[in-house]
Amino acid sequence: LSSFCDLRDDSYDLIFIGSSRANHHYDTPFINDSIGISSFNAGEDGRGLTYQYPVLKEYLKKNNPKLVVLELASALDGNWNDHISILYPLSNKYNSIIETAAKIDPYNRYYLMSNLYRYNSNLIGEFKSIFRPFKASKTFGFSPISINEASAGFDQERILSFNSPIDSVEYNILIDLIKMCQKKHVNLVGIMSPIVLKKMERPNVIDSIFKTNGVPLIDNTYFRLDHEPKDYFKDAVHLNEFGAREYTKYVMHQ
């Protein structure tokens, strides 16, 4: 919950939201030092749109950033919908968490009345945060992957396709997130980070949602450096700190 708690009370010009590919790819301290704006990385490992939506909704209640950058997964299959549970301990303070949880399962509205349920859903995470506290404010939320970590899992000839049905919950929350930004007059950009694959095939519905609502969607899937991928990728879908710095420079120009 650290990045959520650090984010909600401070005003930033630029906010990044998304899962691990946001968390590890957008070097906000470098952005802040380079161009003199205030940016914060609110990405969280393993969190989907059901997590990102209430976090952003609560932030926009008190703040008006100039730009929100939404890092997108290449599917809307609902596999991460239940990962909102890390926010359940805060649901008694923030009704948007309850509202989003109820979209996944209407019974969640009643389950979350119980303190026992709210905290049991995330007991392991609670213990980890006690022994290994993370101060997101020190790095503006950015969590780099060390270049010393062994890289693995590359398959540059692989074609990744997402043929699963479109999950209605995730589909509707993406549209709600776009509409929310438009209502608040906050600029929104969708973006997709680099991968080490021959080809990434995503559902046309993602492009359609952004086009229909007049929101830019930037596909950086095939961003490359003049290095071997193992020099700037941790694995097939995550950049290390060197790759993140170079990619951040590229995104800043975009």
Salt bridges, closest charged atoms under 4 A:
ASP9 OD2 - ARG8 NE 3.85
ASP9 OD1 - LYS62 NZ 3.07
ASP27 OD2 - ARG245 NE 2.76
ASP45 OD1 - HIS24 NE2 3.11
GLU58 OE2 - LYS61 NZ 3.21
GLU71 OE2 - ARG21 NH2 3.65
ASP82 OD1 - HIS83 NE2 3.64
GLU99 OE1 - LYS57 NZ 3.29
ASP176 OD2 - LYS103 NZ 2.83
GLU201 OE2 - LYS199 NZ 3.54
ASP207 OD2 - ARG202 NH2 2.77
ASP219 OD2 - ARG202 NH1 2.74
ASP231 OD2 - HIS227 ND1 3.93
ASP231 OD1 - LYS230 NZ 3.70
ASP235 OD1 - HIS238 ND1 3.06
GLU246 OE2 - LYS249 NZ 3.20
